[in-house]
Amino acid sequence: MGFGPLIALLHCLGAIVSVWVLTGRTGYSGWHGLPVRIILISPEWFVVTLAKAFVWEAVLAFWLFNGKPPSRWGVPHDSRSGRIVRGHPVEETAGG
């Protein structure tokens, strides 16, 4: 395998991990997947997450440089729909 295909493979794997991490930071489980209804009722979060996954290297550098700031996306405690919105940071747990 040449250097170019290896870089492309690592970028794709990084994008998959990035979506998993960004989903987990909003309060949903990366292990159980994201329900389609959440994607449909939170299209702005979905588009931003895909964009961040595409440029995950820059997002990771920003995240590490700023000391792992909490996600600005989350589900409000009084939400009845489970919609992910901006401006509701998820509290970090002791293990996260």
C-alpha positions in Angstrom: 0.0 0.0 0.0 1.4 3.4 -1.0 1.5 6.5 1.2 -1.5 8.2 -0.5 -4.0 5.4 0.1 -2.8 5.0 3.7 -3.4 8.7 4.3 -6.9 8.4 2.7 -7.7 5.4 4.9 -6.6 7.1 8.1 -8.7 10.2 7.2 -11.8 8.0 6.6 -11.2 6.2 9.9 -10.7 9.5 11.7 -14.0 10.8 10.3 -15.8 7.7 11.6 -14.3 8.1 15.0 -15.1 11.9 14.9 -18.8 11.3 14.3 -18.8 8.7 17.2 -17.1 11.2 19.6 -19.3 14.2 18.5 -22.4 12.0 19.0 -21.2 10.9 22.4 -20.5 14.5 23.5 -24.1 15.5 22.8 -25.4 12.9 25.3 -26.3 10.1 22.9 -24.5 6.7 22.8 -21.9 6.1 20.2 -22.4 2.4 20.8 -26.1 2.2 20.0 -26.0 4.5 17.1 -28.1 7.6 16.5 -31.8 7.1 15.8 -32.9 8.4 12.3 -35.6 10.5 14.0 -32.8 12.5 15.8 -31.1 13.2 12.5 -34.4 14.4 11.0 -35.4 16.7 13.9 -31.8 18.0 14.3 -30.7 18.7 10.8 -28.5 21.6 11.7 -26.6 19.5 14.2 -26.3 16.7 11.6 -24.8 19.0 9.0 -22.4 20.6 11.4 -21.3 17.2 12.6 -20.7 15.9 9.1 -18.7 19.0 8.3 -16.6 18.6 11.4 -16.0 15.0 10.6 -14.7 15.9 7.1 -12.1 18.3 8.7 -11.6 16.3 11.8 -7.9 17.0 12.0 -8.5 20.8 12.4 -11.3 20.2 14.9 -9.1 17.9 17.0 -6.3 20.5 17.0 -8.7 23.2 18.0 -10.2 21.0 20.7 -6.8 20.0 22.2 -5.5 23.6 22.0 -8.5 25.0 23.9 -8.3 22.4 26.7 -11.2 20.1 25.6 -14.0 22.6 25.9 -17.5 21.1 26.5 -19.8 20.6 23.5 -22.2 23.5 22.8 -24.6 21.0 21.4 -26.9 18.9 23.6 -30.4 18.0 24.5 -32.2 20.3 26.9 -33.3 18.7 30.2 -36.9 19.7 29.5 -36.9 18.5 25.9 -39.9 16.3 24.9 -38.5 15.5 21.5 -34.9 14.7 22.2 -33.8 17.3 19.6 -30.1 18.3 19.8 -29.8 22.0 19.9 -26.9 24.5 20.2 -26.4 26.3 23.5 -27.0 23.5 25.9 -23.6 22.1 27.0 -23.5 18.5 28.3 -21.9 18.2 31.7 -18.8 16.1 31.7 -18.9 13.0 33.9 -16.0 12.0 36.2 -14.8 9.4 33.7 -15.2 11.5 30.5 
